[in-house]
Amino acid sequence: MKDANTLPDQAYSVKLENIFEGPMDLLVYLIRKNEMDIYDIPIALITDQYIEYIDVLQSLNVDLAGDFILMASTLAHIKSRMLIPAHDNEDEEDPRSEITKPLLEYLRMKSAAELLAHRDHLGEDTFTRKAPEDELKLAREDAVIHVGLFELIDAFKKILENIPAEQKLDFSQDRRTVKERISEIIARLEEKESLTFVELFSEDSGRSDVVLTFLAILEMVKMSLINIFQNVPSGVIRIFYL
């Protein structure tokens, strides 16, 4: 098991590429979340939602790679082209093909990579330790999914929406560090083995506390300290200590 004390003190930001999600992943997530037809994407809606996610990521102190900004610009450009009336006598290509074609290619490549990765890791699910009873119970439930980055962002977004907008982020030197927040979460997980997402926050949690917890959770995922699952019918997210 990895020790949280090995994590160095750092600035309150995290680079998104370090958690293996990119601009295409966000686009795929939004398309699937809205149950859209990839060949008939409502570009105005997907553009607005994409930009909204970028705003949320920035509010959570995520250091966005330039590819995310480029994708947002591409979507905005396609949106503007869609507003131009089509001419019946001209055989014009659908402006959305600018994103549909690379998106389909990305999905094909990702599917192939996942297949190869699965072959490379056959047998890796054999563990020597006994999994916590709560985790075993969760694994037996049919309607449970492993939470990815963007589902996690959705959960944090809901928490932020309940905090007054006028609250400013306060990352003064006398406040906790990411490493300290990780230690706090680990201490609670060692007592209970698992926590629901909402149990990470108190009623008086401010925006700084929410952002700090978000960064701590991301670091813990990167360090393979936790697994995060969501019960689909209830929407409850639960964090398990590895």
C-alpha positions in Angstrom: 0.0 0.0 0.0 1.3 3.4 -0.9 2.0 6.0 1.8 0.3 9.4 1.5 3.3 10.9 3.2 5.3 10.3 0.0 3.2 13.0 -1.7 5.2 16.3 -1.7 3.6 19.6 -0.8 2.5 21.3 -4.0 0.5 24.2 -5.4 -3.2 23.9 -5.4 -3.6 22.8 -9.0 -3.4 19.5 -10.9 -2.6 18.9 -14.6 -5.5 17.1 -16.2 -3.3 15.0 -18.5 -1.9 13.3 -15.4 -5.2 11.6 -14.8 -5.4 10.2 -18.3 -8.5 12.1 -19.6 -8.4 14.4 -22.6 -10.6 16.6 -24.7 -12.0 13.8 -26.7 -12.8 11.9 -23.6 -14.9 14.8 -22.3 -16.7 15.0 -25.7 -17.5 11.3 -25.6 -18.7 11.6 -22.1 -21.1 14.4 -22.9 -22.4 12.6 -26.0 -23.1 9.4 -24.0 -24.5 11.4 -21.1 -27.0 13.1 -23.3 -27.7 9.9 -25.4 -26.8 11.7 -28.6 -26.4 10.2 -32.0 -22.7 10.7 -32.9 -23.8 11.3 -36.6 -26.3 13.9 -35.6 -24.7 15.9 -32.7 -26.7 18.9 -31.6 -23.7 21.1 -31.8 -25.0 24.2 -30.0 -25.9 22.1 -26.9 -22.7 20.1 -26.9 -20.6 23.3 -27.3 -22.4 25.0 -24.4 -22.0 22.0 -22.1 -18.3 21.5 -23.1 -17.5 25.1 -22.2 -19.4 24.8 -19.0 -17.2 21.8 -18.0 -14.1 23.8 -18.8 -15.4 26.6 -16.5 -16.0 24.0 -13.7 -12.5 22.5 -14.2 -10.9 25.9 -13.9 -13.0 26.7 -10.8 -11.6 23.5 -9.3 -8.0 24.7 -10.0 -7.4 22.1 -12.8 -4.6 23.1 -15.1 -6.2 22.6 -18.5 -4.0 21.5 -21.4 -4.2 23.6 -24.6 -6.0 20.7 -26.3 -9.1 21.4 -24.2 -9.1 25.0 -25.2 -8.5 24.1 -28.9 -11.5 21.6 -28.8 -13.7 24.3 -27.3 -12.7 26.7 -30.1 -13.3 24.0 -32.7 -16.8 23.4 -31.4 -17.5 27.1 -31.3 -16.4 27.4 -34.9 -18.6 24.5 -36.0 -21.5 26.1 -34.0 -21.1 29.3 -35.9 -21.0 27.5 -39.3 -24.2 25.7 -38.4 -25.9 29.1 -38.0 -25.2 30.0 -41.7 -28.2 29.0 -43.9 -27.5 26.1 -46.2 -27.9 26.6 -49.9 -30.1 23.9 -51.6 -28.1 24.0 -54.8 -24.7 23.4 -53.2 -23.4 20.0 -52.1 -21.9 21.2 -48.9 -20.4 18.9 -46.3 -22.0 18.9 -42.9 -19.9 21.2 -40.7 -20.2 18.7 -37.9 -18.0 16.2 -39.9 -15.0 18.3 -38.7 -15.5 16.7 -35.3 -17.5 13.5 -36.2 -14.7 12.0 -38.3 -11.8 12.4 -35.7 -14.2 11.4 -33.0 -15.1 8.1 -34.7 -11.4 7.4 -35.3 -10.6 8.2 -31.7 -13.2 5.7 -30.5 -11.9 3.0 -32.8 -8.3 3.6 -31.5 -9.4 3.7 -27.9 -11.4 0.4 -28.3 -8.4 -1.3 -29.9 -6.1 0.0 -27.1 -8.4 -1.2 -24.4 -8.6 -4.6 -26.0 -4.8 -4.9 -26.2 -4.4 -3.6 -22.6 -6.9 -6.3 -21.4 -4.8 -9.0 -23.1 -1.6 -7.6 -21.5 -3.1 -7.7 -18.0 -4.8 -11.1 -18.0 -4.6 -12.5 -14.5 -3.8 -9.2 -12.8 -7.1 -9.3 -10.9 -5.7 -12.1 -8.7 -5.0 -10.4 -5.3 -3.5 -11.7 -2.1 -5.4 -9.6 0.3 -9.1 -10.0 1.2 -11.3 -7.2 -0.2 -13.5 -5.4 2.3 -16.9 -6.9 2.8 -18.6 -3.6 1.6 -16.5 -3.7 -1.6 -17.4 -7.3 -2.2 -21.1 -6.6 -1.7 -20.8 -3.6 -4.1 -19.1 -5.7 -6.7 -22.0 -8.2 -6.6 -24.5 -5.6 -7.4 -25.5 -5.4 -11.1 -26.2 -1.6 -11.4 -22.8 -0.3 -10.2 -20.3 1.5 -12.3 -16.7 2.6 -11.8 -16.6 6.4 -11.5 -14.4 8.2 -14.0 -13.1 11.7 -13.9 -16.1 13.4 -15.5 -18.6 11.7 -13.2 -16.5 12.9 -10.3 -16.6 16.4 -11.7 -20.4 16.2 -11.9 -20.5 15.2 -8.2 -18.2 18.1 -7.2 -20.2 20.5 -9.3 -23.4 19.7 -7.4 -21.5 20.4 -4.1 -20.2 23.7 -5.5 -23.7 24.8 -6.6 -24.9 24.7 -3.0 -22.2 27.1 -1.9 -22.8 30.9 -2.2 -21.2 32.3 -5.3 -19.7 35.2 -3.4 -17.5 32.9 -1.3 -13.9 33.3 -2.5 -11.3 30.7 -2.6 -8.9 31.1 0.3 -5.6 29.2 0.0 -3.6 31.1 2.5 -0.5 29.6 4.0 -2.1 28.7 7.3 -4.7 26.4 5.6 -4.4 22.7 5.0 -2.3 21.3 2.2 -3.4 18.6 -0.3 -1.2 16.1 1.5 -2.9 16.9 4.8 -6.3 16.5 3.3 -5.3 13.1 1.9 -4.1 12.1 5.4 -7.5 13.2 6.8 -9.4 11.1 4.2 -7.2 8.1 4.7 -7.7 8.3 8.5 -11.5 8.2 8.0 -11.2 5.3 5.5 -9.1 3.3 7.8 -11.9 3.5 10.3 -14.8 2.7 8.0 -13.1 1.1 4.9 -15.5 3.1 2.7 -17.2 6.5 2.6 -20.0 8.0 0.6 -19.0 11.0 -1.4 -21.2 13.4 0.6 -19.5 12.2 3.8 -16.4 14.0 2.7 -18.0 17.3 3.4 -19.5 19.0 6.4 -22.5 21.4 6.3 -20.2 24.4 6.6 -17.7 23.3 3.9 -16.6 26.3 1.8 -15.4 26.5 -1.7 -11.8 26.2 -0.6 -12.6 23.0 1.2 -14.4 21.6 -1.8 -11.5 22.4 -4.2 -9.0 21.0 -1.7 -11.0 17.8 -1.4 -11.3 17.5 -5.2 -7.5 17.8 -5.6 -6.9 15.3 -2.8 -9.3 12.7 -4.4 -7.6 13.1 -7.8 -4.2 12.6 -6.2 -5.4 9.5 -4.3 -6.8 8.0 -7.5 -3.5 8.7 -9.3 -1.6 7.0 -6.4 -4.0 4.0 -6.5 -5.0 4.6 -2.9 -8.8 4.4 -3.6 -11.5 3.0 -5.9 -14.6 5.0 -6.6 -17.9 3.4 -7.5 -21.5 4.7 -8.2 -24.8 2.9 -7.7 -26.7 3.7 -10.8 -30.3 3.6 -9.5 -29.5 5.7 -6.4 -26.6 7.8 -7.8 -24.7 7.3 -4.5 -20.9 7.5 -5.0 -18.8 5.4 -2.6 -15.1 5.6 -2.1 -13.1 2.5 -1.1 -9.6 2.4 0.5 -7.2 0.0 -1.2 
